[in-house]
Amino acid sequence: MIILRLKELRKKRNISQLKLAMDLNMNQNSVSRYETGEREADYATLIRFADYFGVSIDYLLERTDNPEMNK
């Protein structure tokens, strides 16, 4: 599962892979692998990315163009 919008969201906010990794207490190499699809994110990681960027998981996975989270 490639997190298709992760790189787009990160670059839009001028955040490096290293900064994102540090903010989420993970390895920069892991962020890179999530962006390229070399590594699949588990549910907990998807939630962390969605919460960090304030978007829905469906938006991250390009299942919708609406970034709003339904609560």
C-alpha positions as CSV (number, residue, x, y, z in Angstrom):
1,M,0.0,0.0,0.0
2,I,1.7,3.2,-1.2
3,I,0.7,6.2,0.8
4,L,0.2,8.2,-2.4
5,R,-0.2,11.7,-1.0
6,L,2.4,11.5,1.8
7,K,5.2,13.1,-0.3
8,E,2.8,15.7,-1.7
9,L,1.6,16.7,1.7
10,R,5.1,16.8,3.1
11,K,6.5,18.9,0.3
12,K,3.5,21.3,0.3
13,R,4.3,22.1,4.0
14,N,8.1,22.2,3.3
15,I,8.8,19.3,5.7
16,S,11.8,17.1,5.0
17,Q,11.6,13.3,5.4
18,L,13.9,13.7,8.4
19,K,11.7,16.3,10.1
20,L,8.6,14.2,9.6
21,A,10.4,11.1,10.9
22,M,11.6,13.0,14.0
23,D,8.2,14.5,14.7
24,L,6.6,11.0,14.5
25,N,9.4,9.2,16.3
26,M,10.3,7.0,13.3
27,N,13.2,6.5,11.0
28,Q,13.7,8.7,8.0
29,N,14.4,5.6,5.9
30,S,10.9,4.3,6.8
31,V,9.3,7.6,5.6
32,S,11.1,7.2,2.3
33,R,10.0,3.6,1.9
34,Y,6.4,4.5,2.7
35,E,6.5,7.2,0.0
36,T,7.9,4.8,-2.6
37,G,5.8,1.8,-1.7
38,E,8.8,-0.3,-0.6
39,R,7.2,-0.6,2.8
40,E,3.5,-0.9,3.7
41,A,2.1,1.2,6.5
42,D,0.1,-0.5,9.2
43,Y,-3.1,1.0,10.6
44,A,-1.4,2.8,13.5
45,T,1.1,4.4,11.1
46,L,-1.6,5.6,8.7
47,I,-3.4,7.1,11.7
48,R,-0.2,8.9,12.8
49,F,0.3,10.4,9.3
50,A,-3.3,11.4,8.9
51,D,-3.4,13.1,12.4
52,Y,0.0,14.8,11.7
53,F,-1.3,16.4,8.4
54,G,-4.9,16.8,9.6
55,V,-6.4,14.7,6.7
56,S,-8.3,11.5,6.4
57,I,-6.7,8.2,5.8
58,D,-8.8,7.9,2.6
59,Y,-7.3,11.2,1.4
60,L,-3.8,9.8,2.1
61,L,-4.6,6.7,0.1
62,E,-6.2,8.7,-2.7
63,R,-9.6,7.1,-2.2
64,T,-11.1,10.6,-2.0
65,D,-10.1,14.1,-3.0
66,N,-11.7,15.5,0.2
67,P,-9.0,15.9,2.9
68,E,-11.6,16.4,5.6
69,M,-11.8,13.9,8.4
70,N,-15.2,12.6,9.4
71,K,-15.6,12.5,13.1
